[in-house]
Amino acid sequence: MNSLLQEALIQTKHISQAAIIRQKDGSIKAKSANFQFSQEELDKITNAFVSPRDLRTGDNGIVFMENFYKPVRADKFSIYAKNEKSGLIISKTNLHYIVGAYDASMYASVAAEAVEKLAEYLRSKDK
């Protein structure tokens, strides 16, 4: 899965950090260099997909690698969030979360397309 992550996300040059995380136990199946993820962050993402509306209300958001991201879109398949310097895209497949972060020098649209295409591919493989 590491080569899949590298080819589909990192090589776009519009994803700075990425990972494929198994939903069932939170194990990281593939990740970019320096990617860090806590159980608390995973719990927040899991809850966000259960109730995406709650994530979008009030001052709720996601903390990822010590940065707070305010959601701009959240539904049962994807979460898009950003702050003043960077953004975060999380897509849910049958078994995994695909996490991609981008910074201000990167295009959010390219990052989103890359994460969503990888998620769609994994869904087609029932993963």
Stockholm file with secondary structure:
# STOCKHOLM 1.0

chainA/1-127         MNSLLQEALIQTKHISQAAIIRQKDGSIKAKSANFQFSQEELDKITNAFVSPRDLRTGDNGIVFMENFYKPVRADKFSIYAKNEKSGLIISKTNLHYIVGAYDASMYASVAAEAVEKLAEYLRSKDK
#=GR chainA/1-127 SS CHHHHHHHTGGGTSCSEEEEEETTTCCEEEECTTCCCCHHHHHHHHHHHHCHHHHTSTTCCEEETTEEEEEEEECSSEEEEECSSEEEEEEECSSEEEEEEEETTSCHHHHHHHHHHHHHHHHHTTC
#=GC SS_cons         CHHHHHHHTGGGTSCSEEEEEETTTCCEEEECTTCCCCHHHHHHHHHHHHCHHHHTSTTCCEEETTEEEEEEEECSSEEEEECSSEEEEEEECSSEEEEEEEETTSCHHHHHHHHHHHHHHHHHTTC
//
